[in-house]
Amino acid sequence: MTDASLQPWQWPEAHWRKIVEHVRAGRALRPKAWKGGARCAVALSFDSDHETNELRDGGKSIGRLCWGEYGARVGVPRILDLLQKYAVPATFYVPAVAALLHPEEQRRVVAEGHEIGIHGWIHELNSILPYEAERDLMMRAADTLTEITGVRPVGLRTPSWDFSPDTLRIEQEMGLLYDSSLMADEDCYELLLDGAPTGVVELPVEWIRDDAPYFMMNRMGPHRPYTPPADVFDIFRRELDAAYQAGGLFQLTMHPHVIGYRSRIWIVEELIRHARALPGVWFATHAEVAAWAKAHAG
């Protein structure tokens, strides 16, 4: 019998070790101090999925498409106005199809000093794609964002954090600085591919630091999670405070069609105000954090 025909509990050790060790966390990249001597880095991010949440599964629901449209029509402008109010930079991860639907939005994001990162072509799931298809979509997505904004992306967040066995290889081929899809640590680390250092920085995410698990719902599904905004703010604030005490990184993932509502956007403002009240906090894009961590790791 071949390994492919065996059940997981029948796998020989060499087989499951190969799976586990294919993409792994390498050396820690926490700097002794952040830029300007700051104690803590704060990296806010927004996944501007917009209509691609529906399109990627072949859906045609007008209701779900307009939910994505809200993210572009109301959510992003509201978020940009808030970031401008406090002069805080952020990173926006944008599927290429969303960028083609809303090109002026992307130009405004870049014009106001924020970063745009790769977020797939149509918010596809990488793990179901062959290498050739995933590589083509990622390359085309990067080219599309570059053409629209005039700035070449240096980082990737895989759609739905769906990281395939080929993703890291493709990131290396593209010469990307960093990835922000995995969660083996709370601070930056270098990614290993089959045990070899890649030079790609991982800026880790976590479901705890994501607005979607607390607020997202599907009216056709059995689960409709909802957490009061005040409780979500408390979780995020505690994560921020712990990162500050450790002298590390506070990274947060949000979505314009989730956090952009009037009863929720205050969470972002209060987090900014809270961080601003702490001495030695550096607000930065994900690219800035990755570059600093790579260059100044202790």
C-alpha positions in Angstrom: 0.0 0.0 0.0 1.2 3.5 -0.8 1.1 6.3 1.8 -1.7 8.0 -0.2 -3.9 5.0 0.2 -3.5 4.9 4.0 -5.6 6.5 6.7 -3.8 9.1 8.8 -3.5 6.8 11.8 -1.7 4.3 9.5 0.9 6.8 8.1 4.5 6.0 8.7 6.5 8.5 10.8 8.4 9.8 7.7 5.1 10.6 6.0 3.6 12.7 8.7 6.9 14.4 9.6 7.2 15.5 5.9 3.8 17.1 6.0 4.4 18.9 9.3 7.9 20.1 8.4 7.2 21.4 4.9 6.4 24.9 6.0 7.6 25.7 9.5 8.5 28.6 11.8 12.2 29.5 11.7 14.2 32.1 13.7 12.3 34.6 15.8 12.4 38.1 14.4 11.5 40.2 17.4 13.7 43.3 17.5 15.3 44.6 20.7 13.5 47.9 20.0 11.1 49.1 17.4 11.6 52.1 15.2 12.5 55.2 17.1 13.1 53.2 20.2 9.4 52.3 20.5 8.4 49.5 22.9 5.6 48.1 20.8 4.6 48.0 17.1 0.9 48.3 16.2 -0.1 47.0 12.7 -3.7 47.5 11.7 -5.0 45.7 8.6 -8.2 45.6 6.6 -9.1 42.8 4.1 -11.1 44.6 1.4 -12.8 41.5 0.1 -15.9 43.4 -1.1 -17.9 41.5 -3.7 -15.3 38.6 -4.0 -16.7 36.8 -0.9 -19.6 35.9 -3.1 -17.9 35.6 -6.5 -15.2 33.2 -5.4 -17.7 30.4 -4.8 -19.5 31.1 -8.1 -22.4 32.9 -6.2 -24.8 35.3 -7.7 -26.7 36.5 -4.6 -27.6 40.1 -5.0 -27.9 40.4 -1.2 -24.4 39.1 -0.6 -22.9 41.2 -3.4 -24.4 44.3 -1.9 -22.9 43.4 1.5 -19.6 43.5 -0.2 -20.5 46.7 -2.0 -21.2 48.3 1.5 -17.5 47.6 2.3 -16.4 49.7 -0.6 -19.2 52.3 -0.5 -19.3 53.0 3.2 -16.7 50.9 5.1 -13.4 51.9 3.4 -14.2 55.6 3.3 -15.2 55.6 6.9 -12.0 53.7 7.9 -9.8 56.0 5.8 -11.3 59.1 7.4 -10.6 57.7 10.8 -7.0 56.7 10.0 -6.5 60.2 8.5 -7.9 61.8 11.7 -5.2 60.1 13.8 -2.5 60.0 11.1 -2.2 56.2 11.5 -1.0 54.1 8.6 -2.5 50.7 7.9 -2.4 47.8 5.4 -5.2 46.9 3.0 -5.2 43.4 1.5 -7.2 43.6 -1.8 -8.2 40.8 -4.2 -7.4 41.8 -7.7 -11.1 41.5 -8.8 -12.1 43.9 -5.9 -9.4 46.3 -7.0 -10.7 46.2 -10.6 -14.2 46.9 -9.4 -13.0 49.8 -7.2 -9.8 51.2 -8.6 -10.2 54.7 -7.2 -10.5 53.3 -3.8 -7.1 51.6 -4.1 -5.6 54.8 -5.5 -6.9 56.8 -2.5 -5.5 54.1 -0.1 -2.0 54.5 -1.5 -2.3 58.3 -1.9 -3.0 58.6 1.9 0.1 56.6 2.8 -1.3 53.2 3.4 0.0 49.9 2.0 -1.9 47.5 -0.4 -1.0 43.9 -0.2 -1.9 40.9 -2.4 -5.0 39.0 -1.4 -5.6 36.6 -4.2 -7.3 37.1 -7.6 -11.0 36.5 -6.6 -10.5 35.5 -3.0 -9.9 31.9 -4.2 -8.9 29.1 -1.9 -5.3 28.2 -2.6 -5.4 24.8 -1.1 -7.6 23.4 -3.8 -5.5 24.8 -6.7 -2.7 23.2 -8.6 0.7 25.0 -8.4 0.4 26.4 -11.9 -3.0 28.0 -11.3 -2.1 29.4 -7.9 1.1 30.9 -9.3 -0.7 32.4 -12.3 -3.4 34.0 -10.1 -0.9 35.4 -7.6 1.3 36.8 -10.4 -1.7 38.4 -12.1 -3.0 39.8 -8.9 0.3 41.5 -8.1 0.5 42.9 -11.6 -3.1 44.2 -11.4 -2.5 46.0 -8.1 0.7 47.5 -9.5 -1.0 48.7 -12.6 -3.9 50.3 -10.6 -1.9 51.9 -7.8 1.6 52.4 -9.3 3.1 50.5 -6.3 4.4 46.9 -6.4 3.0 44.9 -3.5 5.7 43.3 -1.2 3.4 41.2 1.0 0.7 38.6 0.7 -2.2 37.6 2.8 -3.8 34.4 1.4 -7.6 34.7 1.1 -9.2 33.2 4.2 -5.6 32.5 5.4 -5.7 29.4 3.2 -2.0 28.6 2.7 -1.3 25.8 0.2 1.8 23.5 0.1 2.9 25.7 -2.8 2.3 29.2 -1.5 5.6 29.7 0.2 7.5 28.5 -2.9 5.5 31.0 -5.1 6.2 33.8 -2.6 9.9 33.1 -2.9 9.7 33.1 -6.7 8.0 36.5 -6.5 10.6 37.9 -4.2 8.0 39.0 -1.6 9.2 40.5 1.7 6.6 39.0 3.9 3.5 36.8 4.4 0.7 37.5 6.8 -1.4 34.3 6.8 0.0 31.9 9.4 0.0 31.8 13.2 2.9 29.9 14.7 3.8 32.9 16.9 2.7 36.3 18.1 5.7 38.1 16.8 7.4 38.0 13.4 9.5 35.0 12.4 11.3 33.7 9.3 9.5 31.0 7.3 11.3 27.7 6.6 10.6 25.6 3.5 11.5 22.0 4.0 13.9 23.1 6.7 15.6 25.8 4.7 15.4 29.5 5.6 13.5 31.4 2.9 14.1 35.0 3.8 10.3 35.5 3.9 9.1 37.2 7.1 5.9 35.9 8.6 3.8 38.6 10.3 1.4 36.3 12.1 -2.4 36.6 12.3 -4.8 34.9 14.7 -8.6 34.4 14.8 -8.6 36.1 18.2 -7.4 39.3 16.6 -9.9 39.2 13.7 -13.3 40.9 13.6 -15.0 38.3 11.4 -15.4 35.4 14.0 -17.1 37.8 16.4 -19.5 39.5 14.0 -20.0 37.5 10.8 -23.2 35.6 10.1 -24.8 33.6 7.3 -28.6 33.7 7.3 -28.7 30.4 5.4 -26.4 28.6 7.8 -26.9 27.1 11.2 -24.5 29.3 13.0 -24.9 33.0 13.6 -22.1 34.1 15.9 -22.4 37.6 17.4 -20.3 39.2 20.2 -21.2 42.6 21.6 -18.8 45.3 20.3 -17.8 46.2 23.8 -16.6 42.6 24.4 -14.7 42.6 21.1 -13.0 45.8 22.1 -12.1 44.3 25.5 -10.4 41.3 23.8 -8.5 43.5 21.3 -7.4 45.9 24.1 -6.1 43.0 26.2 -4.2 41.7 23.2 -2.7 45.1 22.7 -1.8 45.6 26.4 -0.1 42.1 26.5 1.9 42.9 23.3 3.0 46.2 24.9 4.1 44.6 28.1 6.1 42.0 26.1 7.6 44.7 23.9 6.3 42.9 20.9 3.8 43.2 18.0 0.1 43.9 18.1 -1.4 42.9 14.7 -5.1 43.2 14.0 -7.2 41.9 11.0 -10.4 43.6 10.1 -12.8 43.8 7.2 -14.5 47.0 5.9 -17.9 45.1 5.5 -17.7 43.9 9.1 -16.0 46.6 11.3 -17.2 49.5 9.1 -20.6 49.9 10.7 -21.5 52.8 13.0 -21.9 50.6 16.0 -18.5 49.0 15.5 -16.1 51.5 14.0 -15.6 53.0 17.4 -13.6 49.9 18.4 -10.9 51.0 16.0 -10.9 54.5 17.2 -10.7 53.6 20.9 -7.9 51.1 20.2 -5.9 53.9 18.5 -6.6 56.3 21.4 -5.6 53.6 23.9 -2.4 52.8 22.1 -1.6 56.5 21.7 -1.9 56.9 25.5 0.9 54.4 26.0 4.5 55.7 25.8 6.5 54.2 23.0 4.0 52.8 20.5 4.9 52.7 16.7 2.0 52.5 14.3 3.2 51.0 11.0 2.2 49.2 7.9 2.8 45.4 7.8 5.6 46.0 5.2 7.3 48.4 7.6 7.0 46.0 10.5 8.3 43.1 8.5 11.3 45.1 7.1 12.2 46.4 10.6 11.9 43.0 12.2 14.1 41.4 9.5 16.8 44.1 9.8 16.9 44.5 13.5 16.1 41.0 15.0 17.8 40.5 18.3 
